[in-house]
């Protein structure tokens, strides 16, 4: 049996070309093998809220959908206690509270949800937040608009 501490950590050398120069600069990215990740997902969360730039949106509101994926490294070999994971009920409450605060831009909402999640759960190492406006006020438009914010944290 191979112990993961005995396996050398692979590395990848990448050449980048800094702006305003023709000389590539190498840097080494060290990859960590055997890193296990967990993902907590909340999908298709529905809200009626008053986000938007236009007066009509602020008055009548719109329907929104939020999708959230939160990744973290496993803290123990086997998760059997709630304190060893990220509580999805708390995640839902964070999203719900943020969706109740009117905001002109979906980008701001998505980014703020990510920041609030990271603040509440410092173990988060990656997050995806999508906020969709189900019926945007665009003439003859059928469909929905969506903004996705993806952030990786290097703890």
C-alpha angles and dihedrals in degrees: 000000000000117000112220090230088061094056113090115241108248119229134202123209114213127191116217128185110218116219116274095018136087096209117098118225117213122217130174123232112201113214121208114220123210095024107154120207132196123207124205112195133192110184136180095015106173125210138167106216143155103243121140148085099257129082092233092055091051091050104042101021128211140242117264136187125206127197120190131186119182122187128196137163117258109266096199137016093258125016110222101145129064092231089063092063141039112275108232091201089062090047090053092050091052091051093045093050092048093048089056092063110082114235131176096221131049089210090065092050094050093047093046092050089053092049092048092050092050091048092051094041111031091180090072110115100175136019139182121194123181123185117189129191105214099202109021115193096248118134113252091356119143115187137039137283122228141187123200124196118195121187132175119199122204101207 
